[in-house]
Amino acid sequence: MGVGVLFLRRALAARPSRAPVAFATSRRLLRSSPPSRAFAKQLFLGKIEKKEVFPFPEVSQDELNEINQFVGPLEKFFTEEDFIHERHWQREKQAPQREPDVELVSGTLGSRPELKADTQSLSHPVDSERIDREGKIPNETLEKLKNLGLFGMQVPEEYGGLGLSNTMYARLGEIIGLDGSIAVTLAAHQAIGLKGIILAGNKEQKAKYLPRLASGEHIAAFCLTEPTSGSDAASIKTRATLSEDKKHYILNGSKIWITNGGIANVFTVFAKTQVVDSDGSVKDKITALIVERDFGGVTNGKPEDKLGIRGSNTCEVHFENTKVPIENVLGEVGGGFKVAMNILNSGRFSMGSLVAGMLKKLIEMTAAYACTRKQFNKNLSEFGLIQEKFALMAQKTYVMESMAYLTAGMLDQPGFPDCSIEAAMVKVFSSEGAWQCVSEALQVLGGSGYMRDYPYERLLRDSRILLIFEGTNEILRMYIALTGLQHAGRILTTRINELKRGNVTTVIETVSQRLRDSLSRTVDLGLTGKLGAVHPSVADSANKLEENVYYFGRTVETLLLRFGKTIVEEQMVLKRVANILINLYGMTAVLSRASRSIRVGLRNHDHEVLLANIFCAEAYYQNLFTLSQLDKYSPENLDEQIKKVSQQVLEKQAYICAHPLDRTS
């Protein structure tokens, strides 16, 4: 066992007079606790469940000390070693004389590494430029990641892992996110690869597989995507057939774009199996299986040549007559689709902290350049359009970080809270924010940012995948909207049916309500005032949130009345619904966080107030415009024209306008 793991575990063991399990509440063992009312779903009803999000989640001082003991060794491994390399090229670009390179002297992880000069070469455990160039993570780096315990961050301690809460996992994710290839490799291993065993595995499966997965002796992969089934997971072709002696499933099929596929020893595989329903009929249903490479018949293709995250191993995985013991069924036979969705839904929130950590470092690097690079006898930092870019990067980072930690805190509550919508919103906002912010940072450097000598083009390439994997943002927007609308529909069914039947009382009540709304009704959902949840410094923004939430609830009711079940086909409508909800959740997160920061007196809390108020104002006006587009006769709604243009282009499979130089004669 490496010194890193020992150091981190000593941090857990050192806590006085506390339960022997790390963050016991985070394990959510209190099954008797009433399930919390999902915050995001209530927004569809025009309600803010304050107790779910106010005050902003906190950890105790003891827990904070523990987190910092974890963070210290990890930051030394990533920040001091990897970004010394980045600082080196900054110095080399700016200085006419070559400075001595810097190398870390290896030592215990509990002490600060010493620095020494090396005039010949740079040698760092995490060298992101090398990982990107060579298309693989060096073995010595992987071994150090294993020694730090990073392959078992959320594996329970009784199975050899670190047993981290979601909040602590998010905090470490900020550091791991400094290298995209490493972040993806670790996430594929534990956020999805072995997560099914934690969520749905029985005691025997956990005892057999988790210890070696936690140590990194074995690496895990998640096998769902196939050549003919991407976002449509239910259409997979891989099949598992029960053997004649009913002791094995014979697995055949191929999976594509599998992260860790070429280095994994254990695979969570999803395959079609025949299931006898209660009525006696036989149907094909998806079943989840734990498959070992040693079972035989498991092969993989060569690593894919990718645009970004080039150091992560991505390849095809093939199963040919692989014998899987029936004991390796994960969950219930035929229950694999639910297992897959639970795995994916549980891990998406962490993208917020991963991206936020990367963007914080990006802001530092870019600000250092902008404050020293001169044009027209002024530093770039003095120009308004450059300042605007830094304000945008700071705002996006603050919002995604707030959303991620709010969601992590909710997930750490007892009672198995359903935060699938919240996690999906964090993923969508963070991935799009990363792409936008890295692009803006590159723009600050101009031509230099486009060169491989600088890390910006690598970060841009690495960021692009974030909008695609763990559910494309298009699919997630549909999920966010439809899940919330389904919740609202169940509750509003009686009222909507009464409106359709023309129930006089309900109709009069609805007309009166809309009349009050048209007369600029004052909305008060309890966020402000003496007993309000937010600090007066952000009260105006809280009022904007309340107004948006109220009218969003009214709009949802109108949409359900207008479309009914056919709303599932209205993707442009659903996109707008999702965009509003993402803004509402972001507004809630920053208001809750900023209010806490003011009340506890955190440093630079006035800066947080600025960021929160700017975001809330922008989101408020975006929401007003989007709400207007959802009106049936809105002139702002151009859906029909957009559909017509698309149909004409797709019919010809070409851009169909005549060339501007063409003539009719």
Disulfide bonds with the S-S distance in Angstrom:
none
